[in-house]
């Protein structure tokens, strides 16, 4: 009998001596332990599914109790679900530290979702002291198990050198692994890097290939990027109709920049019949998402009656909202100047109504 044959077997946290030729009693003991482990896993699974059912019924406190029971019984996924309840304050008081504690239990059991969320807690300093190195460690644990989200995030971490030495080659390795798995964010990022020649030799064909893969999955930013390439003929033949197609896809998913780009195409009549009313409709959809450039443009259109009835009250309201939404000082100053200009042509009652609209 070799050395390895004398090592104890670990089952359910207990060291058990290997059976010998005269060890029928030990053998029966092993079977009993295996049976108890199986029973425990069945109970844990039942508790977990009762928690899922309670959550679907929006009985969050009951769900928390079942998840806690399943977690205590060793269920690998239950700690993650319980941590989410603490994160959201559903059925239990909102508590970042408690969420971290349960994420850690799930992470230690190998659950990649728990590892990702624990890493995010460390990165943001929520429930634990901020620690970028710890965040990188947990993202890596999930990434090494093939989790595409963790791989993509780890790539960003290496690009920025946050918690790890900056290493663009290492970032590229993880980004490509995520992209090869079909993760749209990684595909878009990889495609853009090929397109502009960042950390890779510039290759428009390869860049378009990866961006298109993300766009084909419905990633709005990738769809917008493709629309821009066709609009200007960068890496592909210029094709306004194709640009319209991709802008529209992204716009219909709610991307405000794509909505504005589509509005511009209708405004100018490129790739589509010129239509001021349709242009204003898309500007409005972007403006209603607090996109300041769209708000300012919509104000201009109300001021001049372009695709909408001329209406100084509406124009004032949209200039007001643009001034408040703008993150860029130049955009804010432009909106304020338009606001002051149109106010000079309005009555006090009109201004009061416009201010009420802007507030609402």
C-alpha positions in Angstrom: 0.0 0.0 0.0 1.5 3.3 -1.1 1.7 6.6 0.8 -1.4 8.1 -0.9 -3.5 5.1 0.2 -3.0 6.0 3.9 -4.2 9.6 3.6 -7.6 10.3 5.2 -10.7 11.0 3.1 -12.4 14.3 3.8 -16.2 14.2 3.6 -18.5 16.9 4.8 -15.6 18.5 6.7 -14.6 15.3 8.5 -11.4 13.2 8.1 -12.3 9.6 7.7 -9.7 6.8 7.6 -9.7 4.7 4.5 -11.2 1.3 4.7 -9.0 -1.7 5.2 -9.6 -5.3 4.4 -11.0 -5.8 7.9 -12.7 -2.4 7.9 -16.3 -3.3 7.1 -17.4 -1.2 10.1 -15.5 1.8 8.7 -17.0 1.2 5.3 -20.5 1.3 6.7 -19.6 4.5 8.5 -18.6 6.1 5.2 -21.9 5.1 3.6 -23.8 6.6 6.5 -21.8 9.9 6.1 -22.5 10.0 2.4 -26.1 9.4 3.0 -26.3 12.3 5.5 -24.6 14.6 3.0 -27.1 13.7 0.3 -30.0 14.3 2.7 -28.5 17.7 3.7 -28.1 18.7 0.0 -31.8 17.8 -0.7 -33.0 19.8 2.3 -30.8 22.7 1.2 -32.2 22.6 -2.3 -35.8 22.4 -1.1 -35.2 25.4 1.2 -33.6 27.4 -1.6 -36.5 26.8 -4.0 -39.0 27.7 -1.3 -37.1 31.0 -1.0 -37.3 31.5 -4.7 -41.0 30.9 -4.7 -41.6 33.3 -1.8 -39.6 36.0 -3.6 -41.7 35.6 -6.7 -44.7 36.2 -4.5 -43.0 39.3 -3.1 -42.9 37.7 0.3 -39.4 39.0 0.9 -39.1 38.4 4.6 -40.2 34.8 4.1 -37.7 34.5 1.2 -34.9 35.7 3.5 -35.7 33.1 6.0 -35.6 30.3 3.5 -32.5 31.6 1.8 -30.8 31.8 5.2 -31.8 28.2 6.0 -30.5 27.0 2.7 -27.3 28.9 3.1 -26.8 27.4 6.6 -27.4 24.0 5.0 -24.5 24.6 2.6 -26.4 25.7 -0.6 -23.9 27.4 -2.9 -26.3 29.9 -4.4 -28.4 30.9 -1.4 -25.8 33.3 0.1 -26.0 35.4 -3.0 -29.7 35.7 -3.0 -29.8 36.6 0.7 -27.0 39.2 0.1 -29.1 40.8 -2.6 -32.0 41.1 -0.1 -29.7 43.0 2.3 -28.4 45.1 -0.6 -31.9 46.2 -1.6 -33.5 46.2 1.9 -36.1 43.7 0.8 -37.6 41.7 3.7 -34.6 42.7 5.9 -33.1 46.1 6.8 -30.8 47.5 4.1 -27.3 46.6 5.4 -24.2 46.7 3.2 -22.1 45.0 5.9 -24.5 42.1 6.1 -24.6 41.9 2.3 -20.8 41.7 2.2 -20.9 38.9 4.8 -23.2 36.8 2.7 -21.5 37.6 -0.6 -18.3 36.4 1.1 -19.9 33.1 2.1 -21.1 32.6 -1.5 -17.7 33.7 -2.9 -15.9 31.2 -0.7 -18.2 28.5 -2.1 -17.1 29.4 -5.6 -20.2 31.3 -6.7 -19.0 33.7 -9.4 -21.9 36.1 -8.9 -21.0 36.5 -5.2 -17.4 37.0 -6.2 -18.3 39.7 -8.6 -20.5 41.6 -6.1 -18.0 41.2 -3.3 -15.4 42.7 -5.6 -17.7 45.6 -6.4 -18.3 46.2 -2.7 -14.5 46.5 -2.2 -14.1 48.7 -5.2 -16.9 51.1 -4.0 -16.1 50.9 -0.3 -19.7 49.8 0.6 -19.9 47.6 3.7 -16.1 47.2 3.8 -13.2 49.7 3.6 -12.4 50.6 0.0 -9.7 48.2 -1.2 -8.9 48.0 -5.0 -6.4 45.2 -4.5 -9.1 43.0 -2.8 -11.5 43.9 -5.5 -9.1 42.8 -8.2 -8.5 39.5 -6.3 -12.1 38.6 -6.2 -12.7 39.7 -9.8 -9.8 37.4 -10.8 -11.3 34.5 -8.9 -14.5 34.8 -10.9 -12.6 35.5 -14.1 -10.5 32.4 -13.8 -13.7 30.3 -13.6 -14.7 31.7 -17.0 -17.1 34.5 -15.8 -17.2 36.9 -18.8 -18.4 39.9 -16.7 -15.5 39.5 -14.3 -13.1 39.0 -17.2 -14.3 42.3 -18.8 -14.1 44.1 -15.5 -10.6 42.7 -14.8 -9.5 44.1 -18.2 -10.6 47.6 -17.2 -8.8 47.2 -13.9 -5.5 46.3 -15.6 -6.0 49.2 -18.1 -6.3 51.7 -15.3 -3.8 50.0 -12.9 -6.4 50.1 -10.1 -5.4 47.6 -7.4 -2.9 45.9 -9.8 0.1 47.2 -11.8 -1.1 48.8 -15.0 -0.7 46.2 -17.8 -2.4 46.8 -21.1 -1.3 43.4 -22.4 -2.9 41.6 -19.5 -6.0 43.8 -20.0 -6.2 42.7 -23.6 -5.9 39.0 -22.6 -8.9 39.2 -20.3 -10.9 41.4 -22.7 -10.4 38.9 -25.5 -11.4 36.0 -23.3 -14.7 37.7 -22.5 -15.2 38.7 -26.2 -14.6 35.1 -27.3 -17.4 34.0 -25.0 -19.8 36.4 -26.7 -19.9 39.1 -24.0 -21.1 42.2 -25.9 -19.4 44.9 -23.8 -16.0 43.2 -24.3 -16.7 42.7 -28.0 -17.4 46.4 -28.4 -14.4 47.5 -26.4 -12.1 45.1 -28.4 -13.6 46.3 -31.7 -13.1 50.0 -30.8 -9.5 49.3 -29.8 -8.8 47.7 -33.2 -10.6 50.5 -35.0 -8.6 53.3 -33.4 -5.3 51.4 -32.9 -5.3 51.4 -29.1 -3.0 48.7 -27.6 -3.4 46.9 -30.9 -2.4 47.5 -34.5 -5.1 49.6 -36.2 -7.3 47.4 -38.2 -10.7 48.7 -39.3 -11.9 45.4 -40.7 -11.2 43.6 -37.5 -12.7 46.4 -35.5 -15.9 46.4 -37.5 -16.1 42.6 -37.1 -16.1 42.8 -33.3 -18.4 45.8 -33.0 -20.9 44.1 -35.4 -20.9 41.0 -33.1 -21.9 43.2 -30.2 -24.4 45.1 -32.3 -26.0 41.9 -33.5 -26.7 41.1 -29.8 -28.6 44.3 -29.4 -25.9 46.4 -27.7 -27.1 50.0 -28.3 -23.6 51.6 -28.1 -22.3 49.2 -30.7 -25.3 49.9 -32.9 -24.6 53.6 -32.6 -20.9 53.1 -33.4 -21.8 51.2 -36.5 -24.2 53.9 -37.6 -21.5 56.5 -37.2 -19.0 54.4 -39.3 -21.6 54.2 -42.2 -22.5 57.8 -41.9 -19.0 59.0 -42.4 -17.6 56.0 -44.4 -15.0 55.1 -41.8 -13.8 51.5 -42.3 -16.9 50.8 -44.5 -18.3 52.4 -47.6 -20.3 55.5 -46.8 -24.0 54.5 -46.7 -26.6 56.8 -45.2 -29.4 54.3 -45.4 -27.3 51.7 -43.5 -26.4 54.5 -41.0 -30.1 55.2 -40.5 -30.8 51.5 -39.9 -28.2 51.2 -37.0 -29.1 54.6 -35.5 -32.7 53.6 -35.4 -31.9 50.3 -33.7 -30.0 52.1 -31.0 -32.5 54.9 -30.7 -35.4 52.5 -30.2 -33.5 50.9 -27.4 -33.5 54.3 -25.7 -29.9 55.6 -26.5 -30.3 59.4 -26.4 -27.2 60.1 -28.5 -28.5 57.7 -31.2 -31.9 59.4 -31.0 -30.2 62.7 -31.7 -28.2 61.3 -34.5 -31.4 59.9 -36.1 -33.1 63.2 -35.7 -30.2 64.9 -37.5 -30.6 62.5 -40.4 -34.3 63.4 -40.7 -33.5 67.0 -40.3 -31.0 67.0 -43.2 -32.8 64.3 -45.3 -29.7 62.1 -45.5 -30.6 58.4 -46.1 -34.3 59.2 -45.5 -36.9 61.7 -46.7 -36.4 65.1 -45.0 -39.0 65.4 -42.2 -38.9 68.1 -39.5 -41.7 66.7 -37.5 -39.9 63.3 -37.2 -36.7 65.0 -36.4 -38.4 66.9 -33.5 -40.0 63.7 -32.3 -36.6 62.0 -31.9 -35.1 65.1 -30.3 -38.0 65.1 -27.8 -37.3 61.4 -26.9 -33.7 62.2 -26.1 -34.7 65.5 -24.3 -37.0 63.6 -22.1 -34.0 61.5 -20.9 -32.4 64.8 -19.7 -29.9 64.9 -22.5 -29.0 68.5 -22.4 -28.0 68.9 -26.1 -31.4 67.5 -27.2 -33.2 69.8 -24.7 -31.4 72.8 -26.1 -32.1 71.7 -29.7 -35.8 71.1 -29.0 -36.0 74.6 -27.5 -34.6 76.1 -30.7 -37.2 74.2 -32.7 -40.0 75.5 -30.6 -38.6 78.9 -30.8 -38.6 78.8 -34.6 -41.5 76.4 -35.3 -39.4 73.7 -36.8 -41.4 70.4 -36.9 -43.5 71.7 -34.0 -45.8 74.7 -33.6 -43.9 77.9 -32.6 -44.2 78.2 -28.8 -42.1 80.5 -26.7 -43.4 78.9 -23.5 -42.2 75.4 -24.6 -38.9 76.9 -25.9 -38.2 78.6 -22.5 -39.1 75.5 -20.6 -36.7 73.3 -22.7 -33.9 75.9 -22.5 -34.4 76.0 -18.7 -34.1 72.2 -18.5 -31.0 72.2 -20.7 -29.3 74.7 -18.5 -30.0 72.6 -15.4 -29.1 69.3 -17.1 -25.8 70.3 -18.8 -22.7 68.9 -17.3 -20.5 70.9 -19.7 -20.1 74.6 -18.9 -20.2 75.5 -22.6 -23.5 73.7 -23.1 -24.9 75.4 -19.9 -23.8 78.9 -21.0 -25.4 78.3 -24.4 -28.7 77.3 -22.9 -28.7 80.2 -20.4 -28.0 82.7 -23.3 -31.0 81.3 -25.2 -33.1 81.3 -22.1 -32.4 85.0 -21.5 -32.9 85.8 -25.2 -36.4 84.3 -25.4 -37.5 85.6 -22.0 -37.0 89.1 -23.3 -39.9 88.4 -25.8 -42.3 86.9 -23.2 -44.8 88.2 -20.7 -44.3 87.5 -17.0 -47.3 85.1 -17.1 -45.7 83.2 -20.0 -42.4 83.0 -18.1 -44.2 81.7 -15.0 -45.9 79.0 -17.0 -42.6 78.0 -18.7 -40.9 77.8 -15.3 -43.8 75.6 -14.1 -43.4 73.3 -17.1 -39.7 73.1 -16.6 -40.1 72.1 -12.9 -42.6 69.4 -13.8 
